[in-house]
Amino acid sequence: MNNTVVSTILIIGFSLVLLIIALLAFKLRQSLWDMHEQMQKAYIKLSQAETQMEHMLQQTKNSINIAKEEAVNATGLSALGFQFPVFLGGPSIDAWHARHLLFILQEYKPRTILELGSGSSTIIIARALQLMDAPPKLHISVDHESRFLKNTQDLARQNGVEQLVTFKHCPLQPLAGFDLPWYSGIPEIVADTKLDLVVIDGPPAFAENMDYAREPALPVLRSFLSDNAVVVLDDANRPGEQTIVTNWLKQYPELRRLHIPQGKGIAVLTLQP
């Protein structure tokens, strides 16, 4: 075998070795890259899991704090000495609303009150003013559902405050200038009256396309408000109610707003001094 053949064989063999090494290096590089990608994905999943755990932990802490605060509120409300339980939350006002409502009653001692939506707030208002020796001259509780109104009236009787409240059944009906129905007969009910306190917890606005069900309240009642009137809107953390308040403030720039975010949120509107 001459030198040329040997050299050729050696070159071919060396080239094959280099090719094998290159292929192995490429395969190793591909494996390392795949491993890197897997580690990156695992890191992302781990970070997401950590974020979710932190979020859940924060939610748990918030829930515990809310429960503590609600317990404090409920303990304070127990001083009203109800003869029959008055439940809060759900469709009724929550304990935060009740707490701030008591502050308002204590500060303003309203003589004329209108509630749009009867319920627990009716009993709390009547009982608180009774204990303060400041019974209202007129306390009207309105509801569009006669069954619910009767339940509230029964609860008022069981707690000894029925005689302090006037109960009015006002079915919902179309109202000019608004897309959604509102309480019937309200102007006639409050005629010749200047309202010191208006509590708005109706009509129900949690159903689909009912976000602005409570917007007519101020346009209808503005001329009936006293100079020191306070308007309280429940569920003020919802987008619909927030839009309603914004619209009211544009329409009635003499109003001043206080937003209380705890619980379901309430908007407290007063006339500028």
C-alpha positions as CSV (number, residue, x, y, z in Angstrom):
1,M,0.0,0.0,0.0
2,N,1.6,3.2,-1.1
3,N,1.9,6.4,0.9
4,T,-0.9,8.1,-1.1
5,V,-3.5,5.5,-0.2
6,V,-2.4,5.5,3.4
7,S,-2.7,9.2,3.6
8,T,-6.1,9.2,2.0
9,I,-7.3,6.5,4.5
10,L,-5.9,8.5,7.4
11,I,-7.6,11.7,6.1
12,I,-10.9,10.0,5.7
13,G,-10.7,8.4,9.1
14,F,-9.7,11.7,10.7
15,S,-12.6,13.4,8.9
16,L,-15.0,10.8,10.2
17,V,-13.7,11.2,13.7
18,L,-14.1,15.0,13.4
19,L,-17.7,14.5,12.0
20,I,-18.6,12.2,14.8
21,I,-17.2,14.6,17.4
22,A,-19.1,17.5,15.7
23,L,-22.3,15.5,15.7
24,L,-21.8,14.5,19.4
25,A,-21.1,18.2,20.2
26,F,-24.2,19.3,18.4
27,K,-26.3,16.6,20.1
28,L,-24.8,17.6,23.5
29,R,-25.4,21.3,22.7
30,Q,-29.0,20.5,21.8
31,S,-29.5,18.4,25.0
32,L,-28.1,21.3,27.1
33,W,-30.4,23.8,25.3
34,D,-33.4,21.5,25.9
35,M,-32.4,21.2,29.5
36,H,-32.0,24.9,29.8
37,E,-35.5,25.4,28.3
38,Q,-37.0,22.9,30.7
39,M,-35.2,24.6,33.6
40,Q,-36.6,27.9,32.4
41,K,-40.1,26.5,32.2
42,A,-39.8,24.9,35.6
43,Y,-38.5,28.2,37.1
44,I,-41.5,30.1,35.5
45,K,-43.9,27.5,36.9
46,L,-42.2,27.7,40.3
47,S,-42.4,31.6,40.2
48,Q,-46.1,31.4,39.2
49,A,-46.8,28.9,42.0
50,E,-45.0,31.2,44.5
51,T,-47.0,34.2,43.3
52,Q,-50.2,32.3,43.6
53,M,-49.3,31.1,47.1
54,E,-48.4,34.7,48.1
55,H,-51.7,35.9,46.6
56,M,-53.6,33.1,48.5
57,L,-51.8,34.0,51.7
58,Q,-52.6,37.7,51.3
59,Q,-56.3,36.8,50.6
60,T,-56.3,34.6,53.7
61,K,-54.8,37.5,55.8
62,N,-57.3,39.9,54.3
63,S,-60.2,37.5,55.0
64,I,-59.1,37.1,58.6
65,N,-58.8,40.9,59.0
66,I,-62.2,41.4,57.5
67,A,-63.7,38.8,59.8
68,K,-62.1,40.5,62.8
69,E,-63.4,43.9,61.7
70,E,-66.9,42.4,61.0
71,A,-66.8,40.8,64.5
72,V,-66.0,44.2,66.1
73,N,-68.8,45.8,64.1
74,A,-71.3,43.1,65.0
75,T,-70.3,43.4,68.7
76,G,-70.9,47.2,68.5
77,L,-74.3,46.7,66.9
78,S,-75.3,44.2,69.6
79,A,-75.5,47.2,72.0
80,L,-78.6,48.2,70.2
81,G,-80.3,45.5,72.2
82,F,-82.5,43.9,69.5
83,Q,-85.3,41.7,70.7
84,F,-85.2,39.7,67.6
85,P,-82.1,39.0,65.3
86,V,-81.3,41.5,62.6
87,F,-79.1,39.9,60.0
88,L,-76.5,41.7,57.9
89,G,-74.8,40.9,54.6
90,G,-76.1,39.3,51.4
91,P,-78.8,41.5,49.9
92,S,-79.0,43.5,53.2
93,I,-76.5,46.1,54.2
94,D,-73.3,44.8,55.7
95,A,-71.8,45.5,59.1
96,W,-69.6,48.3,57.7
97,H,-72.6,50.1,56.3
98,A,-74.5,49.7,59.6
99,R,-71.5,51.0,61.5
100,H,-71.2,54.2,59.4
101,L,-74.9,54.6,59.4
102,L,-74.8,54.8,63.2
103,F,-72.1,57.5,63.0
104,I,-74.3,59.5,60.6
105,L,-77.4,59.1,62.9
106,Q,-75.4,60.1,65.9
107,E,-73.9,63.2,64.2
108,Y,-77.0,64.5,62.3
109,K,-79.9,63.0,64.2
110,P,-82.2,63.2,61.1
111,R,-85.8,64.1,61.6
112,T,-87.0,63.0,58.2
113,I,-85.7,59.8,56.6
114,L,-86.4,58.0,53.4
115,E,-85.1,54.5,52.7
116,L,-85.3,53.1,49.1
117,G,-85.2,49.4,49.9
118,S,-86.4,48.2,53.3
119,G,-84.6,45.7,55.5
120,S,-82.1,45.5,58.3
121,S,-81.2,49.2,57.9
122,T,-84.9,50.1,58.7
123,I,-84.6,48.4,62.1
124,I,-81.2,49.8,62.9
125,I,-82.1,53.4,62.1
126,A,-85.4,53.2,64.1
127,R,-83.8,51.5,67.1
128,A,-80.7,53.7,67.2
129,L,-82.7,56.9,67.1
130,Q,-85.0,55.5,69.7
131,L,-82.1,54.8,72.1
132,M,-80.7,58.3,71.4
133,D,-84.1,59.8,72.4
134,A,-84.3,61.3,69.0
135,P,-87.1,59.5,67.2
136,P,-87.6,60.8,63.7
137,K,-90.6,62.9,62.8
138,L,-91.0,60.9,59.6
139,H,-89.2,57.6,58.7
140,I,-90.5,56.1,55.4
141,S,-89.3,52.7,54.3
142,V,-90.0,51.9,50.7
143,D,-89.9,48.6,48.9
144,H,-91.1,47.4,45.5
145,E,-91.8,43.8,46.8
146,S,-94.7,43.6,49.1
147,R,-93.5,40.3,50.6
148,F,-90.2,41.8,51.6
149,L,-91.8,44.9,52.9
150,K,-94.0,42.8,55.1
151,N,-91.0,40.9,56.4
152,T,-89.4,44.2,57.4
153,Q,-92.5,45.4,59.1
154,D,-92.8,42.1,61.1
155,L,-89.1,42.5,62.1
156,A,-89.8,46.1,63.2
157,R,-92.8,44.9,65.3
158,Q,-90.7,42.1,66.9
159,N,-88.1,44.7,67.8
160,G,-90.6,47.3,69.2
161,V,-90.0,50.0,66.5
162,E,-92.9,49.4,64.1
163,Q,-94.7,52.6,65.3
164,L,-91.6,54.7,64.3
165,V,-91.6,53.7,60.7
166,T,-94.1,54.3,57.8
167,F,-94.0,51.4,55.3
168,K,-94.8,52.0,51.7
169,H,-95.2,49.5,48.9
170,C,-94.0,51.2,45.6
171,P,-93.9,48.9,42.6
172,L,-91.4,49.6,39.9
173,Q,-92.7,51.4,36.9
174,P,-91.2,53.2,33.8
175,L,-89.7,56.6,34.6
176,A,-89.4,59.3,31.9
177,G,-85.8,60.0,31.0
178,F,-84.4,56.6,32.3
179,D,-84.0,53.2,30.7
180,L,-84.9,51.2,33.8
181,P,-88.0,51.2,36.0
182,W,-88.0,52.9,39.4
183,Y,-90.3,53.3,42.4
184,S,-93.7,54.6,41.7
185,G,-95.3,57.4,43.7
186,I,-92.2,58.7,45.5
187,P,-92.8,62.4,44.9
188,E,-96.3,62.1,46.2
189,I,-95.1,60.3,49.3
190,V,-92.5,62.9,50.2
191,A,-94.5,65.9,49.1
192,D,-94.1,69.0,51.3
193,T,-91.2,67.2,53.1
194,K,-87.6,68.1,53.4
195,L,-85.5,64.9,53.8
196,D,-82.6,64.9,56.2
197,L,-81.4,61.3,55.3
198,V,-81.9,59.2,52.2
199,V,-80.6,55.6,52.3
200,I,-80.4,54.1,48.8
201,D,-80.3,50.3,48.7
202,G,-82.7,49.6,45.9
203,P,-84.0,48.9,43.4
204,P,-81.8,45.7,43.1
205,A,-78.9,46.3,40.8
206,F,-77.0,43.1,40.8
207,A,-78.7,41.4,37.9
208,E,-77.4,41.7,34.3
209,N,-78.2,45.1,32.6
210,M,-79.4,46.5,35.9
211,D,-76.2,48.4,36.8
212,Y,-77.9,51.9,36.8
213,A,-81.2,50.9,38.4
214,R,-80.5,53.4,41.3
215,E,-79.6,56.4,39.2
216,P,-83.0,58.1,39.2
217,A,-82.9,58.5,43.0
218,L,-81.1,61.9,43.1
219,P,-82.8,63.5,40.1
220,V,-86.2,62.6,41.6
221,L,-85.3,63.6,45.2
222,R,-82.9,66.5,44.9
223,S,-85.7,69.1,45.4
224,F,-86.9,67.3,48.5
225,L,-83.5,67.4,50.3
226,S,-83.0,69.6,53.3
227,D,-80.0,71.9,53.5
228,N,-78.2,69.5,55.8
229,A,-79.3,66.3,54.0
230,V,-77.1,63.2,53.8
231,V,-77.5,60.7,51.0
232,V,-76.1,57.2,51.5
233,L,-75.7,54.9,48.5
234,D,-75.0,51.2,49.3
235,D,-72.9,48.8,47.2
236,A,-70.7,51.8,46.2
237,N,-67.7,49.5,45.3
238,R,-69.6,48.2,42.2
239,P,-68.8,49.9,38.8
240,G,-72.4,50.8,38.2
241,E,-72.8,52.6,41.5
242,Q,-69.5,54.4,41.0
243,T,-70.6,55.6,37.6
244,I,-73.9,56.8,39.1
245,V,-72.1,58.8,41.8
246,T,-69.9,60.4,39.1
247,N,-72.9,61.3,37.1
248,W,-74.6,62.8,40.1
249,L,-71.6,64.9,41.0
250,K,-71.5,66.3,37.5
251,Q,-75.3,67.1,37.6
252,Y,-75.2,68.5,41.1
253,P,-71.8,70.1,41.7
254,E,-73.0,71.3,45.2
255,L,-72.6,67.8,46.4
256,R,-69.6,66.5,48.3
257,R,-68.7,62.8,48.2
258,L,-67.1,60.5,50.8
259,H,-66.3,57.0,49.6
260,I,-66.0,54.4,52.3
261,P,-64.5,51.2,50.7
262,Q,-64.8,48.7,53.5
263,G,-67.3,45.9,52.9
264,K,-69.5,46.4,49.9
265,G,-68.7,50.1,50.0
266,I,-70.9,53.1,50.6
267,A,-70.9,56.6,49.1
268,V,-71.9,59.4,51.5
269,L,-73.1,62.5,49.7
270,T,-73.6,65.8,51.5
271,L,-74.4,69.3,50.4
272,Q,-71.4,71.7,50.3
273,P,-71.5,74.1,53.3
